[in-house]
């Protein structure tokens, strides 16, 4: 998985990097609430130089969903 994304997710949600995998979902993370979702959005936009719209944000309820949105936005997911 992309190291930059893993680092962002670990920082935003207070997780260890080893806990982050594509199958991880919002329901699995106690700290993943609406405020943390917005922290995530701001962090991703800044890191990858993209703009996320409401439909994108609504789809980002899992690591796999986040990856899909980033790929669609043309984010550089090279490690």
C-alpha positions as CSV (number, residue, x, y, z in Angstrom):
1,X,0.0,0.0,0.0
2,X,1.0,3.6,-0.5
3,X,3.3,4.7,2.3
4,X,2.2,8.3,2.2
5,X,-1.5,7.3,2.5
6,X,-0.8,4.9,5.3
7,X,1.1,7.6,7.2
8,X,-1.9,10.0,6.8
9,X,-4.4,7.5,7.9
10,X,-2.3,6.6,10.9
11,X,-1.9,10.2,11.9
12,X,-5.6,11.2,11.4
13,X,-7.1,8.2,13.1
14,X,-4.4,7.5,15.7
15,X,-3.7,4.1,14.4
16,X,-0.4,2.1,14.0
17,X,0.6,1.8,10.4
18,X,0.5,-2.0,10.7
19,X,-3.3,-1.7,11.4
20,X,-4.0,-0.1,8.1
21,X,-5.0,-2.3,5.1
22,X,-7.4,-2.0,2.2
23,X,-10.1,-3.9,4.0
24,X,-10.2,-1.5,6.9
25,X,-13.6,0.3,7.2
26,X,-15.0,3.2,9.1
27,X,-17.0,0.8,11.4
28,X,-13.6,-0.8,12.4
29,X,-12.1,2.4,13.7
30,X,-13.6,4.0,16.8
31,X,-12.0,7.4,16.2
32,X,-13.3,7.6,12.6
33,X,-16.1,10.2,13.1
34,X,-17.3,13.1,11.0
35,X,-14.7,15.5,12.3
36,X,-11.9,13.0,11.6
37,X,-13.4,12.4,8.1
38,X,-13.0,16.2,7.4
39,X,-9.4,16.1,8.8
40,X,-8.8,13.2,6.4
41,X,-10.2,15.2,3.5
42,X,-8.1,18.2,4.2
43,X,-4.9,16.1,4.7
44,X,-5.5,14.2,1.4
45,X,-6.2,17.3,-0.6
46,X,-3.0,18.9,0.7
47,X,-0.8,15.9,0.3
48,X,-2.0,14.9,-3.2
49,X,-2.9,18.3,-4.6
50,X,-6.5,17.3,-5.4
51,X,-10.0,18.7,-4.6
52,X,-12.5,16.3,-3.2
53,X,-16.2,16.8,-3.7
54,X,-19.1,15.7,-1.5
55,X,-19.8,12.5,-3.5
56,X,-16.1,11.6,-3.2
57,X,-16.1,12.1,0.5
58,X,-19.2,10.0,0.9
59,X,-17.5,7.1,-0.9
60,X,-14.5,7.3,1.4
61,X,-15.8,5.0,4.2
62,X,-13.0,2.4,3.8
63,X,-9.4,2.3,2.9
64,X,-10.3,0.7,-0.4
65,X,-12.9,3.5,-1.0
66,X,-10.2,6.1,-0.3
67,X,-7.8,4.4,-2.7
68,X,-10.5,4.3,-5.4
69,X,-11.3,8.0,-5.1
70,X,-7.6,9.0,-5.1
71,X,-7.0,6.9,-8.2
72,X,-10.0,8.5,-10.0
73,X,-8.7,12.0,-9.0
74,X,-5.3,11.1,-10.6
75,X,-3.4,11.2,-7.3
76,X,0.2,9.9,-7.5
77,X,0.0,6.8,-5.4
78,X,3.5,5.7,-6.1
79,X,5.3,4.8,-2.9
